[in-house]
Amino acid sequence: MRITAAFYSPLILLLSLACSKRESAGNSTDTSVTAATPVATPPSTDSITYQLSWNMGRDPDEPENSYKSRFTIAARQTSSGRIDILLSADSAGRSAVADSVGVSGLTSADHFTLGCLREQNAKQIVAILRDSVYERRSHPRFAWAVDTLSGRFIQLAPDSLRCFIAGPD
């Protein structure tokens, strides 16, 4: 039996339409997580609504236990609903971005937090939590462990964590 090009053409079209429908069905939410590309300032129509830079060795509860870590976490949230989280590492007096993650499509109720609890993980955890009440524990929308051995963010299952927004200083 000989199959001609006339047979392949409709088959390829049908397969490509099925694949594109499957991709668009999987992306039904407007929230997306990507590698962040650090930019010095947001676009002129976008303003910074929250910004944080934290040395991982700093202990605000017990300052006498603080030390200068070579890792720094920086977060910036903009009015367009995007949060960029960067992990920087110092080496020989120079700082470089080791890893980053960006989440877009967020609302004003979504907040960056360092306040997460997970018994089986001693690594620092950063997360995005949809809550506006300080110190109320709930599951985050997105969460990452900070792996300082590899200098990377490792995505975690949000339902395995309890996070809170820390109270104002």
C-alpha positions as CSV (number, residue, x, y, z in Angstrom):
1,M,0.0,0.0,0.0
2,R,1.4,3.4,-1.0
3,I,0.6,6.5,1.1
4,T,0.8,9.8,-0.7
5,A,1.5,13.3,0.4
6,A,-2.3,14.1,0.2
7,F,-2.7,11.7,3.2
8,Y,0.1,13.3,5.3
9,S,-1.0,16.9,4.8
10,P,-4.4,16.6,6.6
11,L,-2.9,14.4,9.2
12,I,-0.1,16.8,10.1
13,L,-2.6,19.7,10.2
14,L,-4.8,17.7,12.6
15,L,-1.9,16.8,14.9
16,S,-0.6,20.3,15.0
17,L,-4.1,21.7,15.9
18,A,-4.4,19.1,18.7
19,C,-1.0,20.0,20.1
20,S,-1.8,23.7,20.1
21,K,-5.1,23.2,21.8
22,R,-3.4,21.0,24.5
23,E,-0.8,23.8,25.1
24,S,-3.4,26.5,25.4
25,A,-5.6,24.4,27.7
26,G,-2.6,23.9,30.0
27,N,-2.0,27.7,30.2
28,S,-5.5,28.7,31.2
29,T,-4.2,30.8,34.1
30,D,-2.5,34.2,33.6
31,T,0.1,33.5,36.3
32,S,3.4,32.3,35.0
33,V,6.7,31.4,36.6
34,T,9.9,32.1,34.6
35,A,13.5,32.7,35.0
36,A,13.8,36.4,36.0
37,T,15.9,38.7,34.0
38,P,17.3,41.3,36.3
39,V,16.6,44.9,35.2
40,A,17.8,48.0,36.8
41,T,14.4,49.8,36.8
42,P,10.9,48.8,35.8
43,P,9.2,50.2,32.7
44,S,8.0,53.8,33.1
45,T,4.4,52.7,33.4
46,D,5.3,50.2,36.1
47,S,6.2,51.2,39.7
48,I,7.9,49.2,42.4
49,T,5.4,48.4,45.2
50,Y,7.7,46.3,47.4
51,Q,11.4,45.7,47.5
52,L,13.6,43.7,49.9
53,S,17.3,42.7,50.1
54,W,18.3,40.2,52.8
55,N,21.7,38.7,53.6
56,M,20.9,35.0,54.5
57,G,23.1,35.1,57.6
58,R,21.1,37.9,59.2
59,D,18.9,36.9,62.1
60,P,16.5,39.7,63.0
61,D,15.2,37.9,66.0
62,E,18.6,37.3,67.5
63,P,21.1,39.8,66.1
64,E,23.9,38.3,68.1
65,N,23.6,35.1,66.1
66,S,23.9,37.0,62.7
67,Y,26.9,36.5,60.4
68,K,27.8,37.8,57.0
69,S,26.7,35.1,54.5
70,R,28.0,35.1,50.9
71,F,24.3,34.7,49.8
72,T,21.8,37.5,49.4
73,I,18.1,37.2,48.4
74,A,16.5,40.2,46.7
75,A,12.8,40.5,45.8
76,R,11.0,43.2,43.9
77,Q,7.2,43.4,43.3
78,T,5.8,45.8,40.7
79,S,2.4,47.4,40.2
80,S,1.9,45.2,37.1
81,G,1.7,42.1,39.2
82,R,5.2,40.7,38.8
83,I,7.6,39.5,41.5
84,D,11.3,38.9,40.7
85,I,13.3,36.9,43.2
86,L,17.1,36.8,42.9
87,L,19.7,34.8,44.7
88,S,23.1,36.5,44.6
89,A,26.4,35.0,45.7
90,D,29.6,36.9,46.6
91,S,32.9,35.5,45.5
92,A,36.2,37.3,45.9
93,G,34.4,40.6,46.8
94,R,32.2,40.5,43.7
95,S,28.5,39.7,43.7
96,A,26.8,37.8,40.8
97,V,23.3,36.5,40.4
98,A,23.4,32.7,40.9
99,D,19.7,32.0,40.2
100,S,16.4,33.9,39.7
101,V,12.7,33.3,39.4
102,G,10.0,35.6,38.2
103,V,6.3,35.3,38.6
104,S,3.8,37.4,36.7
105,G,0.0,37.7,36.7
106,L,-0.1,38.3,40.5
107,T,-2.6,40.5,42.3
108,S,-2.2,43.1,45.1
109,A,-3.1,40.3,47.6
110,D,0.0,38.3,46.6
111,H,3.1,39.0,48.8
112,F,6.7,37.8,48.9
113,T,7.6,36.2,52.2
114,L,10.5,34.6,54.0
115,G,8.3,33.3,56.8
116,C,7.7,29.7,55.9
117,L,7.7,26.6,58.1
118,R,8.5,23.0,57.0
119,E,9.8,20.6,59.6
120,Q,11.7,18.3,57.3
121,N,13.6,21.0,55.5
122,A,16.3,23.1,57.2
123,K,16.9,25.2,54.0
124,Q,15.7,28.7,53.8
125,I,12.4,29.0,52.0
126,V,11.0,31.9,50.0
127,A,7.4,32.0,48.9
128,I,4.6,34.0,47.4
129,L,1.5,34.0,49.6
130,R,-2.0,35.2,48.8
131,D,-3.0,36.8,52.1
132,S,-3.3,40.3,53.6
133,V,-3.4,39.4,57.3
134,Y,-0.1,39.6,59.1
135,E,1.1,36.4,60.8
136,R,-1.8,34.2,59.7
137,R,-0.4,30.8,58.5
138,S,-1.6,29.4,55.2
139,H,-0.4,27.5,52.2
140,P,1.6,29.7,49.7
141,R,0.8,29.9,46.0
142,F,4.5,29.3,45.0
143,A,7.5,28.3,47.1
144,W,11.2,27.6,46.6
145,A,13.9,26.2,48.9
146,V,17.3,28.1,48.6
147,D,20.0,25.5,48.0
148,T,23.2,27.3,48.8
149,L,25.3,24.2,47.8
150,S,24.2,24.5,44.2
151,G,23.3,28.2,44.3
152,R,19.8,27.5,43.0
153,F,16.1,27.9,43.9
154,I,14.4,24.5,44.1
155,Q,10.6,24.6,43.6
156,L,8.6,23.1,46.4
157,A,5.0,21.8,46.6
158,P,3.0,24.6,48.2
159,D,0.7,22.2,50.2
160,S,3.7,20.9,52.1
161,L,4.3,24.4,53.7
162,R,2.7,26.9,56.0
163,C,3.8,30.5,55.5
164,F,2.9,33.9,56.9
165,I,3.5,37.5,56.2
166,A,5.7,38.9,58.9
167,G,4.4,41.8,60.9
168,P,5.7,45.3,60.3
169,D,8.9,46.3,62.1
